[in-house]
Amino acid sequence: MPTFDPVRSFRKLAYNNALANRRLLQACAALKPGEFEAPRTSFFPSIKATLNHIITVDWFYVDAMEGGTLGLKAFEVDEPFDDVGSLAEAQARIDHRLTALCQALTPEKLVSTVSLDRGDRIQKERLEDVLAHLFQHQTHHRGQVHAMLAGTSVAPPQLDEFIVADDARFRGKELAEFGWNEETLMR
């Protein structure tokens, strides 16, 4: 009988994150001039601002989980990317790092301590809690971009079909582009 494997769950969330980011940013690349930075109603005032927030937070947390010392330097520039193309390339790089981190997880690593440099203090958290927070953060803000796309010339893409095996027919080409296959996602 199969047993629960928390490492597998985090790996699948990392794959889902990379695939959803790719689809969302491909949709954003099709926006008409001015739509990316246009003012919108959401937590952040534009698609551009929201996507830039996602990547800077990813830099902060992934670096900390890798044992790095980037800390608050991740946030020195509020919106480091002015265009979807360069943002998408940088997001793909950080998604690759996060996926590699999750592929290397062990139960022991999940309960290890991550140091988060908050400037005035070092916050200590379990790696599994930092991962859960990061995946929630990404999903939350991707949903905001998804909703904002509904007010543009580009239809919001499907983002929630990457976890269960039955949805394989919807993602084959994308998996191949990552060098993954169904077996990669199911183990």
C-alpha positions as CSV (number, residue, x, y, z in Angstrom):
1,M,0.0,0.0,0.0
2,P,1.4,3.4,-0.9
3,T,2.4,5.8,1.9
4,F,2.2,9.5,2.2
5,D,5.4,11.2,1.0
6,P,5.6,14.9,1.9
7,V,8.7,15.3,-0.3
8,R,6.6,14.1,-3.3
9,S,4.0,16.7,-2.5
10,F,6.5,19.6,-2.5
11,R,8.1,18.4,-5.7
12,K,4.7,18.3,-7.4
13,L,4.0,21.8,-6.1
14,A,7.3,23.0,-7.6
15,Y,6.4,21.5,-11.0
16,N,3.0,23.0,-10.8
17,N,4.5,26.4,-10.0
18,A,6.9,26.3,-12.9
19,L,4.2,25.2,-15.4
20,A,1.6,27.7,-14.2
21,N,4.1,30.6,-14.3
22,R,5.1,29.6,-17.8
23,R,1.5,29.6,-19.0
24,L,0.6,32.8,-17.3
25,L,3.7,34.6,-18.6
26,Q,3.1,33.3,-22.1
27,A,-0.4,34.8,-21.9
28,C,1.0,38.1,-20.7
29,A,3.5,38.1,-23.6
30,A,0.5,38.4,-25.9
31,L,-0.8,41.6,-24.3
32,K,-1.3,44.6,-26.5
33,P,1.1,47.5,-25.9
34,G,0.2,49.3,-22.7
35,E,-1.8,46.5,-21.1
36,F,1.0,45.1,-19.1
37,E,1.6,48.2,-17.1
38,A,-2.0,49.6,-17.3
39,P,-3.6,50.5,-13.9
40,R,-5.9,47.7,-12.7
41,T,-7.9,47.0,-9.6
42,S,-6.1,44.5,-7.5
43,F,-3.7,44.3,-4.5
44,F,-0.9,45.6,-6.8
45,P,-1.9,48.3,-9.3
46,S,-0.9,46.4,-12.5
47,I,-0.1,43.1,-14.0
48,K,3.5,44.3,-14.2
49,A,3.7,45.2,-10.6
50,T,2.1,41.9,-9.5
51,L,4.5,39.8,-11.6
52,N,7.5,41.7,-10.4
53,H,6.4,41.2,-6.8
54,I,6.1,37.4,-7.3
55,I,9.6,37.2,-8.6
56,T,11.3,39.4,-6.0
57,V,9.6,37.3,-3.2
58,D,10.7,34.1,-5.0
59,W,14.3,35.4,-5.0
60,F,14.2,36.2,-1.3
61,Y,12.8,32.8,-0.2
62,V,14.5,30.5,-2.7
63,D,17.9,32.1,-1.9
64,A,17.2,31.6,1.9
65,M,16.2,28.0,1.4
66,E,19.4,27.4,-0.6
67,G,21.4,28.9,2.4
68,G,22.2,32.1,0.6
69,T,22.6,35.6,2.0
70,L,20.6,37.8,-0.5
71,G,18.1,38.8,2.2
72,L,16.4,42.2,1.7
73,K,18.6,43.0,-1.4
74,A,15.9,41.0,-3.2
75,F,13.6,43.9,-2.8
76,E,16.0,46.8,-3.6
77,V,14.2,47.5,-6.9
78,D,10.4,47.3,-6.6
79,E,9.9,46.4,-10.3
80,P,13.1,45.1,-11.7
81,F,11.5,44.2,-15.0
82,D,9.8,46.5,-17.4
83,D,8.8,43.9,-20.0
84,V,7.3,40.5,-20.0
85,G,10.1,38.8,-22.0
86,S,12.9,39.6,-19.5
87,L,10.6,38.9,-16.5
88,A,9.6,35.5,-18.0
89,E,13.3,34.5,-18.5
90,A,14.2,35.5,-14.9
91,Q,11.1,33.7,-13.6
92,A,12.0,30.5,-15.5
93,R,15.5,30.6,-13.9
94,I,14.1,31.0,-10.3
95,D,11.5,28.4,-11.0
96,H,14.3,26.0,-12.1
97,R,16.1,26.7,-8.8
98,L,13.0,26.0,-6.8
99,T,12.3,22.8,-8.7
100,A,15.9,21.6,-8.2
101,L,15.6,22.4,-4.5
102,C,12.4,20.4,-4.2
103,Q,13.8,17.5,-6.3
104,A,16.7,17.3,-3.7
105,L,14.4,17.3,-0.7
106,T,14.5,14.6,2.0
107,P,12.3,14.3,5.0
108,E,15.3,15.5,7.1
109,K,15.8,18.6,4.9
110,L,12.1,19.4,5.2
111,V,12.4,19.9,9.0
112,S,15.7,21.8,8.8
113,T,15.9,25.4,9.7
114,V,15.9,28.3,7.2
115,S,17.3,31.7,8.2
116,L,15.3,34.6,6.7
117,D,17.2,37.9,6.9
118,R,14.5,40.5,7.8
119,G,17.0,43.3,8.2
120,D,16.5,43.9,11.9
121,R,16.4,40.2,12.8
122,I,17.0,36.7,11.5
123,Q,13.7,34.8,11.3
124,K,14.1,31.0,11.8
125,E,11.5,28.7,10.2
126,R,11.3,25.1,9.2
127,L,12.0,24.6,5.5
128,E,8.6,22.8,5.0
129,D,6.8,25.9,6.4
130,V,8.8,28.3,4.1
131,L,8.0,26.2,1.1
132,A,4.3,26.0,2.0
133,H,4.2,29.8,2.4
134,L,6.0,30.4,-0.8
135,F,3.7,28.2,-2.8
136,Q,0.7,29.9,-1.2
137,H,2.1,33.3,-2.0
138,Q,2.7,32.4,-5.7
139,T,-0.8,30.9,-6.1
140,H,-2.4,33.9,-4.5
141,H,-0.7,36.5,-6.7
142,R,-0.9,34.4,-9.9
143,G,-4.7,34.4,-9.3
144,Q,-4.7,38.2,-9.1
145,V,-2.9,38.4,-12.5
146,H,-5.3,35.8,-13.9
147,A,-8.2,38.0,-12.8
148,M,-6.6,41.1,-14.2
149,L,-6.1,39.4,-17.6
150,A,-9.8,39.1,-17.9
151,G,-9.9,42.9,-18.4
152,T,-7.4,42.7,-21.3
153,S,-7.3,41.5,-24.9
154,V,-5.9,38.2,-23.7
155,A,-8.0,35.4,-22.2
156,P,-6.7,34.1,-18.8
157,P,-5.0,30.7,-19.3
158,Q,-5.9,27.4,-17.6
159,L,-3.6,27.2,-14.5
160,D,-4.9,24.4,-12.4
161,E,-4.4,21.2,-14.3
162,F,-0.9,20.1,-13.3
163,I,-1.2,17.9,-10.3
164,V,-3.5,14.9,-11.1
165,A,-2.5,12.3,-13.6
166,D,-5.8,12.5,-15.5
167,D,-5.0,16.0,-16.7
168,A,-1.9,14.7,-18.6
169,R,-3.5,15.3,-22.0
170,F,-3.5,19.1,-21.3
171,R,0.2,19.4,-20.6
172,G,2.3,17.0,-22.7
173,K,3.9,19.7,-24.9
174,E,4.8,21.8,-21.9
175,L,6.3,18.9,-20.0
176,A,8.5,18.1,-23.0
177,E,9.6,21.8,-23.2
178,F,10.8,21.4,-19.5
179,G,12.4,18.1,-20.2
180,W,9.9,16.4,-18.0
181,N,7.4,13.6,-18.6
182,E,4.4,12.1,-16.8
183,E,6.6,9.8,-14.8
184,T,8.6,12.9,-13.5
185,L,5.4,14.4,-12.1
186,M,4.0,11.2,-10.7
187,R,6.9,10.0,-8.6
